[in-house]
């Protein structure tokens, strides 16, 4: 397993990365200027520009994606209303990957070889594309290719939010750079990690300011490495930030960051206050997905503003009918207006979203929303050295996916020293073979966390999705087996 300390340096092995960085900076600057002009022009002008982008995306997808031509065969070619187009989900898109992409040179087998190599994380695929992967609560692995213009849009949306821009370290004036820390799942081509490392490949000065810390490492090692780096900005999942706040309050961590960036999971107001009170700095929330990286960003009123110039979000019920503002959706359909090489049009994201009926007091006129994201549990085990060890669900999921080779599974803690694993497979022999590999990877990981021996048994039942949301909760705590 890769140690946190080995994640510190990023070296651009290819001078072309620096050239790409200059080109992307120009594209991003143009998109940022466009973004600011649209915001100054007001909501009506922004909606008109969004509708133009939507019409262009639909025309491009129909012309260049064999999958969408087939999927939309009963939809009039000039249909402008999104509701006329049937939704899609990850399973059907991945099953038609080669027909889905609009660049005929991209083939799934080649992309899979690329993402199977962890040394190529952040590298440009075919010299121009970014590629990242996701499994998520659907249990179906996804591979997403982003074109150059989409990457420029994502960069502009991030740059438009001042809290996402690296700032000077006031403790090190004059001339001392910021120290940025990403605490995340590593070892795979995950969206946040790919984004972080590709920037460091293209911009060597940023690489000198950035460190990645793996949530797969024992918490004590993460704390020690973070204390040594002493970051001015930390980006991670809410569950990780809560754990770091606990370490800070207990005196094992002594950091003074300027900003904390939270994403990848839903952030409760209770957790936000707990984190901010401990570190004495704001938590900036970001909502995105592998399919659409920048859906919404937080504001000072703790509300998420939809990036409605580049994203169309449709909260719907279980029959795919629109739900009104103020009512939680069963799921949400997302359309990404930025990416042309792999169009995302009315994609079933699986999150429950509520559009706020009232305008935000911060002054931003973009719609705001509330999101019910990941619902997996932090697990607690007895430690070999006494007391206990908490293990993040994302860390367990990463181990079972990347090292155990699983995609659709459900792990339940039935006792402090016992776990039950469900694996989706109709073949008993294949299920047993998959369990043996996953058991070995999980046991090795738990030992490395300093946990006392844990029994892992195979449950022949199929993973259960939530009756209310349709999501698969893949990591569940003790006594929670009755809540799918």
N, C-alpha and C positions, 0 to 999 in steps of 0.2 A: 504494500500500500504506500502511496506517495505521502511523504511527510510535508507538513506545512512549510518547513524551512526550505524545502527545495522549490517552492512555488514563487520565490521572491523575485527572480530576475527574468526579464523578457528581452531577448535579443532578436533583432530583425535579421534572419539568415539570408534574406534576399533583398538587394538594394531596390528591386522593383516595388517592394512594399512601401518604401519611402515615396516613390513616384505616385503610387496609388493613393497614398495619404494626401499628397498635394492636390491631386485631382478631386478626391472626395471632399477636401476642405473647400474647394471652389464650388462644387455642387451643393454642399451643405450651406455655405454662405448665401447662395442664391435662394435656396429654399427657406432659409431663415428670414431673409428680407421679404420674401413673398408671404411668409407666415405673419410677420408683424404688420404688413400692409393690410392683410385680410382682417386682422383683429381690429385695426384702427377703422376699417370700413364699416364694421358692424355686423350684426347677426344675419341680416337679409343678404348682404353681399357675400358673406361666408357661405351661406346655404346655396346661393346661386353657383358659386365656384365649386362647391362640393358636388352639386348635381352635374356640372360639366365633367368633373373627374369620374363620376359614377358612369355616365353615358360612355365616356371613352374607355373605361375599364370593361364594361359589358361588351362593347364592340370588339375590343382587342381579344377578350377571352373567347368570344364566339368565332372570331376569324382564325385564331392560332392554337386553341386548345381543342383537341378532338373529344376530350371528355365532356367539356361544356357544350359543344355542338350537339352531342348525343343527349346530354342531360336536359338541354333546353329545346329539344326538337319540337315540342308542342307549344313553345312560347314564341309569340310574334317577334320578328327581328327588330322592330322598332319599339318594343315595349320598354317604357321608362320606369314604371312602378316596380320596385323591388319585390313586392308581394306577388307579382306574376311569375317569379322565378322560384323553382322548387329548392328547398334547403339541401345542404350537403353535410356529411359528417366525415370524420377522419377515416373510418374504415373504408368507405367507398372511394375516397380520394386516393388513399394509399394503394388500394387494389387496382387503381388505374393510373398509377404514378406517371408512366411514360406518355400516356395520352393527356394527362392533366397539365404538365409543364408546357410552356409555349416555345421553348428553345428545343428543337428536335435533337440537338447534340447532347442533351442531358438524358442519361439513362440511369435507372434505379440501381442496377448492379454496380455501376461505376461510383455512384454517390455512396452506396453502402460500403464499398471498399475504402472510400475516403473517410467516412465517419468511424470506421472500425479502427482507424489509426489515431491514437491519442496524441501522437507527436505533431499532428497536422491541425490541432485545434487553433482556430483563428487564421489559418492559411486561406488564401483565396482559391476557391475551387474553379478550375478551368481559367485561372488568371483574373476572374472578375466577380465571381459570386461568393456570398457568405452562405454557409450551410450550418444549420443546427438541428438538434433532435429533441423529441419530447415523447413521453409515454402518457403521463397524466392519468386522470381518473377513468378514462375510457378503457384503459388497458391495452389499447392498440398503439404500437410504436409509430411515431410520426417523424418524417424527415422534411425539413423546410429549406427551400432555396430562396435567397433574397437577392434581387438585382441591385445594381449600383445606385439607381435613383431611389429605390426604397430605403437603402441604407442612408442616403443623404437626408431623406425626409425624417427618418428616425433620429438622426443626429441633430437636425434642426429642432425637432420637438423637444428633445432633451436640453439643447442649448437655450431654448426660449424660457426654460425654467431655471432661474438663477441658482437654486439650491443644488442643481446637478452639475454645475460648472466647477472645476477645481479652483480653489481659492488659496491665496497666500496664507502661510502659517504665521499668525501674529506673534507666536512665541519665538520665532526665529528670524525676525527682521534684523538687518535688511537682506533681501534676496534669497531667503530660504524657501524652498518650494513646499507645497502641501504634501502630506503623506496620506495616500489613499489605500484603503483596505477593502477587499471583497472577501466576505466569509460565505462560502457557497459550496455546493456539491461540485467535485472535480473528477477528472478522469474520463469524462465524456464530452461530446460536442453539445453542451447545453447552451441555451440562448444567451444567458447573462455572461457565462464564461467565454463563449466565442466572441461576443461583442467586446468584452474587456480585453481579451488577448489580441484581437485584430487591431484595436486601437494602439496597443503597446507595440505591435509589430510595425505599424505605420508611423508612429510618433515616438522616436527614441527618448525625447525629453519626458514624455508622460511615463514611459516604461521605468525611468529612474525613480518616479514618485509612487509607483503602484506595487502592491503586494496582494497575492491571493492566499487565503487560508482555507484549508479543506475541512468541511464539517465531518468528514470521515475520520479525522484524527480525534484522539481522546481530548475531552474538554480541557484538561490541565495543560496539554501541549499547545492548544489553540490560545489559551489565556497567556501562557508564557511568551509565545511568539508575538501576540498582539502587544503585550506590554513592552517587548523589546523594540517593536516597530513604532509604537506610540502614535497611531494614526490621527490625523486631523479630521478625517471623514471615513465613516464605516458604512458599507452597503451590505445588507443581508436580508434574511427572512425574518418576519416578526418573532417566530419561535426562537431563533438564534439570539436576536436582540434582547429578548426577555431573559434568556440564560445568561448573557453577558451582563445584563443589569444586576442579576442575582450575584454574580461573581464580584461586580463592582461594590455592591452594598456589603458583601462579606469581607471586603478588603483584599481579596485575591487579585483584583484588577484595579488599576489606578490610572484611568485614562481621562483625558479632557478633550474630547472631540468637539468640533464646531457644528457638525451636521451628521445625522444618522439617516440613511436612506433605506426604506423598507419596501419590499416587493415579493412577489411569488406566492403570498398567502394573504388571507384577509387579516387586517389589523383592527383589533377591537379598541374601543375608546379606553377601556380599563388598562389594556397592555400599553397603549400609547402613553397614558399618564405615568404609568409605572416606569417606563423606559426614560421618558423626558425628565421626570423628577430625579431619577438616579444620575443621569449623565449631565443634566443641566443644559441641554441643547435640544433643538426641535427635531422631531422625526418627520421626514418628508416621505409621503406615500406615493407609490407608483403602481398603476394597474395595467398589466399587459399580459400577453400570451405568446407562445412560440409562433402562432399563426398570425398575430398582429402585435408587434412589440410594444407600441405606445398607444394604448387605448385611452388612458386617463391619467392625470397627474393631480396630486393633492395641493391644497391651498392653505392659507393661514387659518381658515375657518374649519379645517379638518374635513373638507369635502373634496370628493374626486370630480374634477372637471373633464368632461369628454372632449377629446381632440376631434371635434365634429367636422373640421375641414378635411380630415383624412380618414375618418373612421365612421361607419354607419353601424349603429347598435340597435337591435330590435328585440326588446324583451317580449317573450311569448309564453303562452300557457302550454300544457302538455299536448294540445292539438295544433300547435304552431299558429295560434291566433294572438294578435297583439294584445298586450295588457296595458292599461292606462298608467300614467304617472302615479306614484304612491302605492302601487300594488306590486308585491314581489313576483317575479316571473318564475316559471318552471325551469326555463333555460333561456339563453340569449343567442341570437344570430348575429354574427359579426361579418362585416364586409370591409376588407382592407383595400383602400383606394391607392395605396402607394406601390404595391408589388405587382409587376406585370408578368414576371417569368413563371409564377406559380399562383394564379389568381385565387383569392379567398373571397367567395361571394355567398352570402347567407349561410355561413358556416356555423353549425351547432356547437357552441363553445362549452356548454354544460354548466355554466355558472348561473346562479340565481341572482338577478339584478333588479334593483328598484330605482326608477328614475324619480328624483326629488321633484315634487310639484312646485316648490317655492324657489325663487331665484336666490343665489348665494349672496351673503352680505359682503363678501370680499370685493365685489364690483365687477368680477368677471361674468359676462353674460352667457357663457357656454353652459349647457346643461350639466347638472351634477347627478351622481349616482351612488348607490350603496351596493356592495358586492358581498355575496356569501361565497367565499372561495374554498380553499382546502379545509377539510374537517378531520384530518388524521390526527392521531394522538401522540404526544410525547410519552415514551415508555420509561418506567422506573424499575431498576434492578438493584439487587444487593451487590455491593462492591467487595472485591477481595480484601481491600485494606480497611473495610468497615464502612459504615454509613451506606450511601447509595449512589448510583450513577443514573443520570437522565440521558436518554438517547433520543435524538430528533427523528421524527418519522421520515423526513427527506433523506437522512443519512441511511436509514434502513432500506428505503426504496431504491436508492442508488446502488447499494451493495447487491440487492437481490436482482436488479436489472443488469448492471454492468458486469458483475462477477458471477452472479447466479444464473444469468441468462433467462430470467423470467420477464414476462410482460403483463399478464393478467393474473393477479394473485391477491390474496387477502391474509394478512398475518394478524393474529389475535393473541394478546397476552392473557392467558387463562390463570396464571399464578405468577408470583414474583420470580419464580425460577422455571417457568414453563411457557412455551409458545406453541400455537397451533397454526399451521400453514395450509391454506387452500390454494390449489393450482387448477386453473381451468384447462381441462383436457378430457376428451372422451375415451382416451386410451389409457388403461390402468398402468401398463408397462411404461409408457412415455411419462405419465405423471410421476411414477416412482423414480424414474431416471432423473427427471427435472428436480424432484425433491432432494435427491442425494447431492446433486451439484449445488443447489441453493442452500441446503443444510450446511455443507462444508464452508461455503463462503460466509454465511451468517455467523456460524460458530467462531470462525477465525476473527471476524470483525468484533464480536462481543468480547472475546478474550483480549483483543488489543485495546478495548475500552476499559480494561481492569475489572470486568464483571465476573462474579462467581459463576460456576457452571450452570448452564441453562439447558433444559430439555426442550427439544424441538420435535414435534410430532406432525405427521401428515394427516390432515383431515380430508377424507375423500369427497366431502360435499363441495359443491361449486361455490366460488365467491358470490356474495350477495350484494346487489346494488341497493341503494336507499330507495324505499318505497315513495318517498316524497320528492326526491330530486333526480332519481335515476342514476346517480353517481356511484362509483365504486370506491368505498372507503378502504384503502389498502392496508393501513396500519391502525389497529384498534387496541385500546387499553384494557386492563383487567375488568371483568364483569360487564363489558360493553358488548358482548356477543349478541345480546338481544336488540341492539340498535344498529341495523345494517347501514 
